Amino acid sequence: MIYLSGDTHRRVDIKKLLPENFDYSKVTRDDYLIILGDFGAIWYGEKDEGLLNFYNNLPLQVCWIDGNHENFDLLEKYPIEYWHNGKIHRIKDNIVHLMRGQVFEIENKTFFTFGGGTSIDRAMRVAHESWWPNELPTEEEMAEGLHNLNLYNWKVDYVITHCAPYSLLKKLVPQATGDILNSYLHDIDKQLTYTHWYLGHYHKDIDIDNYSILYNNIHTIK
């Protein structure tokens, strides 16, 4: 079983994943939890070891894509491994960061992952202390995503992102102008064949067409 949930923001929005709210008695190490960005356990110049240990001790595999609120300077120091056919940073034995532009094969399903997003409050933050330019993708990451989709003939089962493709963004936030990542995901959305798209970032729990925006809800893929 694969479980998906929205942003956790370090400890701020972790309530949905605490044992009193999530029945861990029904899962095993063969199950997966995917957090849709803004994990935040690697932040502010140091790792939250207590929080990382909480996730590492959960009885299922914890996976996450990056959002915009991550310490990318620290994150990029982790060595890169291949896992389920895609590139990861292994944070701890049971915690993996699903890197941008990868296609993972999990439980006989394919997942295209692409984290990142814009911090709209970055003007009030400090670069490399509470905000990181790496929150938006590089040309290399975007090219790698297209390359990997080509390898799968532009067909996957699920798309996992933090932010929305541009057309969906305008439905969620009509006044938004978007950024390079929204445009990139929009172009992918127009070409890609997929079953469902899951994303976080917008602090909503809402389904629109074949998109699910998650915050506190937990969806399952069987």
N, C-alpha and C positions, 0 to 999 in steps of 0.2 A: 504494500500500500504506500502511496505517496501523498503526503500532506503538504499543503501550501498555506502560508499566512503572510500577512503584511509586515510593515516596518515594526521593529522592536525598539529602536532608539536607545540602545544600551539597556537600561533598566526601566525607562519611562513607560514603554508599552509592552512590557514582557508579561503582563498579567494573564493574557490569553494562553500562554504556554506554561504557566505554573501548574503543578500537579493537581491543585484543587479545581482547575478549570479544563484540564486536558487529561483524558484517561489513558495514562501510559501503560496500564496493565494489559491493554489490547495490542501493544506493538512489540516488535523485536528488532534486533539489529539488521534484519532484512527489510525493514521499512525505512522510509525517508521523510525528513522534514525539510522543506525548502522555504527559506525566508526571503521575501522579495525586496531586499535592499534596506539601507539604513539599519544595519545590524548593530554597529556602534560599539562593539566590545573591544575594538582596537581603535583607541581614540585619545586625544589630548596628551600625546607624548608617552603614554604607557598603556599597557594592556590591562584590562580588568580581569585579573586572573580568577577571582571568585566567580565572575559571570562565565568566563570561558570554561571553568571547571563544572559549573552547573550544566552547560550544554554538552560538554564532553561526557558527562556521566548519564545523560539521558539514554534510554534503552532503544534508540533508533539513530540512524545516520543523520547528522545535522549538516545541511548544505545552505549556502546563502550567496546571493549575488550582491555586488556592491550597489549602494545608492549614491546619494550626494554627500551624506553625512558619514564619512569614513575617514580614517587617517591613512591616506594613500601612501604617504612616505613610509610608514611602518609596514603597511600591507605589502608593498612591493619588495620588501626585504626577504619575504618568505620564498623559499625555493619553489620552482614550478615542477609539478609532476603531471603525468597523464593518468586519468582516472575515468573509467567508463567511456573511453575514446575521446575525451576532451581534456583541456588543460585546467589545472586547479592550483591554488595555493593551499597546502595542508596546514591548517592552523594548529590543530591538535589531532590525536589519533582519530577522533570521531567528529571533527569539524573541518569542512572543506569549503573554500571560497571558489565558486564556479566563475571562471574568468570570462571576459567579454568575447563574443564572437565565436563561441564554441557550440558544438552539437554533441550532447551527451546521450548515451544509450543506457537507459535505466528501465528495468523490468519490461524489456522488449518494446519500449517506447522511446521516441527521439525528442530531445528538448534543445531548442536553440536558446542560448542565454546571452543577454547583453545588458549589463548593469550600467550605472551612471545616471546623472541628472544634474540639473541646475539648482544651486542654492539661491533662492530669490532674496535671501537676507545676507548675501555675501558681503555687501557694503558695510555691514555692521560686524563682520568677523575679521580675523587676522589670518593672512595667508600663511599656510604651513603650521598654524597653531589651532585654528578652529574652522578653517576652510582650505581646500586644496584644489588647485587648478585641474588636477587629474580627474576631478569629478566628471568632466566631459571627455569623450573618447579621442584618441589620437587617430590620425589617418591610417596608421598601421593596424590598429585594432579594428577599424571599420573595414579595411581591405581584407583582413583575416576573416571577419564575419562573412563577407560575400564569398570568399574563397571556400569556406566550409559549407556554406549553403549550396554552392555549385557542386560540391562533392556528393551532396544528398539530392541533387537534381531539384532543388528548390521545393522540397517536400519534407516536412517534419510533423510530428504529432502535436507538439506544444511549443509555444513561445513564452519565455520567462524574461520579463524586463522590470526595471524599476519605474521608468516613466513611459508615457504613452506615445504612440505614433501621432503625427500632427493632426490627422482628421479626428481622432478620438479626443485629443487634447482640447480641440475647439468645442466639443460637446461638454467636456468636464469643466473647462475654464474658458468661457467665450472670449474674455478680454486678453487671453494669453497670446503672445506673439511667437512663442516657440524658440527653439535653438537648433543647433546642428544635429543633435541627437534625435529630437522629434522628427526632423526632416529625414534623417537616415532611416529611422524605423518606419516612417510613412512609405518610403520607397520600397522597403522590404515587404511591408504589408500588402502593397499592390501586386507583388510578384509571387509571394510565397503561398504555397498550399499548406494549410495546417488545420487542426481540429479546434483548438482553443488557445487564447492568449491570456496569460495571467500577469498582473502588474500591481505594484504598490504605490507609494509616493504621495497619493492625493488624500490620504486620511479619510477614505470613504469605503463603504462596503456596498458595491453596486455591480450589477450585471448589465451590460449593454451589448446586444447582439452576441458575437462570439468572444467578447472580452469580459473578464472578471477583474474588477479593481478590489483588492483586499486590504483590510486594515486590521480589524478585530476578528473577522470571520476566519474559519479554517475550512478550506475545501479539500476534498480527497479525490485522488485518481486511483482507480482500482486496476 
